[in-house]
Amino acid sequence: MTAVPLDKNLWTEVEKIPTRFGYGDGLVELGETNPNVVVLGADLTSSLRVDRFRDTFPERFIQTGIAEQDMMNLAAGLSLVGKIPFVSTYGFFCTGRAWDQLRTTVAYGGLNVKVGSGHGGISVGPDGATHQALEDIAITRTIPGMTVIVPCDYHETIKAVKAAAEIVGPVVVRFGREKVPVITTPDTPFEVGKAQVFRDGFDVTIMACGVMVYESLKAARMLEEEGVSARVLNCPTVKPMDIKAVVESALETGAVVTAEEHQVMGGFGSAVAEVLCRHAPVPVRMVGIQDVFGQSGSPEELMESYGLTAQAVAGAVRDVLEMKKR
């Protein structure tokens, strides 16, 4: 597998932009080319950066207020008359509070609704456990017919939003609040259902999504100094999983570490493990939230406290390599 080119300044003057900015900018670009795109907000318009769409296309923006379940049903109705609605609110509010409507009204009906699942993960920070979506990947990927995308940076989020509009059926795009390193460029390839090698290696594969892709790249650089060659596989589409890429990397390197800003149970790591236990049973270690709720704190403190760092990923690699030896 060939590594795709990344931002040349990745390790020197890395730029940091919140992925929610990519969501907002992607919607505006969509609105300029597709008159059927409409956006719904739940009193979090500026926080999710959909205020640009509202100001540019006011006739295609609906503010529902803090009524996420009603918003999901309204989006379902709009899809039935040919619109492409993007439901936009905090991650757990749109996937947890409105899960019944998302599952039964939208997905069961096969409706063309897109969900902008913002402020995902623990890095929301001071908002605390009630606002930290740590279970949203698990509860959406289990819904039949649902596409789940977790882009790694600003540019990939824009591409994910545009791609979501081209898919006929329900799609969740998960993005975060805080500034994260810009890894890719506008020209980096992106395709729903496809993983990409961001760094090649032959001893172990680190498979990651979201902000943990950058931490995985840092971990690979650290491990290189120890003589460990780590491949980094960016997996923005959690569902449908790129089975071919996951299996090939597992067989070629013989060991896998997964990394995600989400509960390890039921999330991205579980999705990878489901593929590997059937097609390529190799040693696996998962980096993520370990069956606990979040708490309030700065994003940096929380990522460190919950083991969502390059150091934690590197430690998991050392562990899985010991298993590989045995």
N, C-alpha and C positions, 0 to 999 in steps of 0.2 A: 504494500500500500504506500502511496506517495503522499508526503506531507504537503498541505496547501500553504501558500505564502501568507505570512501574517504582517502586522504593522512593523516596519523596520525600526521604529523607536520604542519597541516593546520593553527593552531593558535599560533605556537611557532617559528619555523624556516622555514617559508614558502619560497619555492624556486620560483623564477620568471624567466620564459622563454618566449620569443615571440612566438605566435602561428605560425608565418611564418617559424620559425625553424622546427616546426612539419610538415608543408607542404613540405619543402625541404627534411627532413629526410624520410618522408613517401614515397615520390617519389623514393628515392634511394632504399628503401626496396621493393617497387613495381617493380622497374627495375630489381632487382636481381631475381625475381620470375616469371615475366611476360615479355617475349621478345617483346610483341606487344605494350607495353607502350612507347609512345614518348612524348616529352615535347617541347613546343613552347614558346619562350620568345620574349618580345617586348622592348628590350634594358634596361630591369630592372632585369637582371639575378641574380646578387648578392643580390640585395635588397629583392627579393622574395625567396632567398636561394635555387634557382634551379641551382646554379653554381656547386653544388656537383653532381647533376645528369649529367650536361654537362661534367664534368671532368671524371666521371665514365663511362658514356655511350655516348661518343661524336658523335657516328654514329646515335644516336637516339635523338639528340637535334637539333632544328632548331631556329636560331636567325633571326627573321623577321624585326627587327628594329622597329621604332615607326610607325607601320602600323597595328593597332589593327583590323581593319575591314578585311584587307587582311589575317591576322593571323587566324581569325575565319573561313574564307572561306577555307583557307589551311587545317585547322584542320578538316573541314567537308569532304574535299576530302580524307584525310588520313583515316578517319573513314570508308569510302566507300571501302577501300581496306583492311579492317580488323585490322587496327591499333586502339589503344586507346589513342587519343591525349589529353594532358592536356595543355590547353591554360593558360598562366601565365602572369598576369600583374596587375596593380593597379585596385581596385574594380570598380571605375566608368568608367575607360577606357574600360574594357572588358564587362561590363554590360550596360553602357550608350552609349559610343561612338560606340560600335559595337552591339548595341541592335537589329538593323534591321537584321544583319547577324545571330545573336544568335536566334532570333525569327523565321525568314523566312527560312533561309538556314538550320540551325541546328535543331531547335525544330519542325518546320513544317514538316521537312523531317524525324523526328524521329531518328536523327543521334546520334551516340555514342560518343559525345564530352563532355569532362569534363573541367570546368572552374575554375581555381584557382584565386579567387577574393581577391587579397591581399590589405593590408592597409585599411581595412574597418573601417568605423566609424570616429568619430571626433578626436580620440586619435592619428591620424597621426600627429597632432600638428602643427608645424610651416609651413607646406606645404600649409595650408589654404583651403579655400572653394573649390577651383577647384580640389583638390586632396582628399577631404574628402567625401567618399562614404556614403551618408546618406539616399539615396533613392533606393539603389541597391536591397534590399530584396523585396521592393514593386514591382519594375519593372521586377524582375525575377520570383517571385512566381505567377504572373498573366499569365505567359506563359504556355499554356497547355502542360502537360507531363513533366514539369521541376521539378527536385528534388533540394531543397535548404537546405543546411546544414550549421549551424553556431556553430562550436565547441567552448567549453568553455576554453580549455587550450591546452598545448603542446601535451599531450598524446592523448587527444580526437581528435586533428587535424590529427595526424598520422592515427588513426583508421578511421577517416572520409575519408581521401585520399584513403586508401585501400578499403574501402567499396564502394566508388564512382566507382572504377575500375570494381567492380563486377556487378554494375547496368547497364543494357542495355538501353541506352538512355541518354539524356542530364542531367548533374548534375552541380550545382554550389556549391563550398566549399568556404565559406567566412572566412577570418582570418585577423589578425591585425599586426601592426608593432611593438608596444611597448611590453616590458616585462610585463607579467601578471602572477598572482599566479598560481602555479600548484596545482590544486584541486584533480585531479584523479590520479590513478596509472595505470601502464601498464595492470593490471588485472581488472580494473573497466569495467563492461559490457558496450558494445556499440552496438546498432543496429539501422540502418536507419529506421525512422518512429516510434521510441520508445522514450518516455520521461522517466526520472528516478527521484525518490524522493531522493534528496541529504540531506534533513533534514525533519523529520516528524513534524507535528503539526496539530491542530484541529480548530483554530480560523480563519485562513485566509491562502490562498495559494499564494505564490509569484512564478510566472512563469517567467523564464528568459532564455536568450540565450547569448552566447558569454561571454565577460568579465563581463557582468552584473550578471552572476551567482554568482561570488565571492562576489560582492557587496550585493547581495541578502542574501547570507549566513551571511555576517557581520550584515546586517540589522536584520536578525532573532535573532542573538545573542543579539543585542541591545534591541530588543523588549521583549526578554525573561526576562530581568531585570524589565520590566514594567508589567510583568504578562501576556504577549501576546504570545500565542503559534502559531508560523508561520511555515507552511510547505514550503519548497523550492523545486520546480519542475524544473529540468534541461531539457530544450526542444531544443536539438541541431538540430533536423529536423523541420524546419519551414514548409516545404512542402515535403511529406505529413505529416500533423499534427497528433499527437497521440491523436485522438479524445477520445478514451476510458479513457486514463489517465487524460486528461484535464477535461472531464465531471465528472469523479469520484471525483477528487480533489475539483472541484467547489461545487459539491453536499455535500461532506463530511465536508467542511469547511465553505461554505456559503458566501464566499467573495474572490475576486481575484485581485491581483496587477500584472501587467506585466512590465518587465524591459528589455530594449534593447538599444544598442548604434546605433540608427537609428531614422529616423522620426517616430513619433507615428502614422501618417496617412499612411495606406497601408502596414505597416510592420508587425513585429511579434505580437504586441499587437492587431492589427486589425484582424490578422488571428485567434487569440484566441477568440476575441469578436464575430467573425463570427460563431464559433463553439458554444459559450455559448448562444448567442441569440436564437439559434435553439434548443439546447438540455438542457441547464441549466442556465436560466436567473437569474444571481446573480449580486450584485453590483461589478463593475469593475473600477479600476483606472490604467492609463498607465503612466509609467515613460519612457521618451525618449526625443528626440529632438522635440521641440514644434514649428514646422512650421517656422523655420528660417534656414538660411545658417550658416555654421561654419565660424570661423575666425582663424587667426594665434595665436599661443601661445603654451606653453608647454602642453603636454598631461594632466598633473595633473591639471593645471589651467583650461583647457577647460572642463574636466570632472566635475570639481567643478562648473564652471560657467554655464554649461548647465544642471545641476541637475542630473548627472549620478553618484551618490554616494550612499553609504549605508544610509546616513542620509536622502536623498531624497526618497529612497525606504521606509524607516521607516515612513516618513511623509505621504506617499501615503497609507501605511497600516493603520495608525491612521485615516485617512480620510475615507477610505472604511469601516472601522469598525463602524464608526459613521453612515454611510449609512446603514449598516447591522442592526444596532439597530433600525433605523427608519422604 
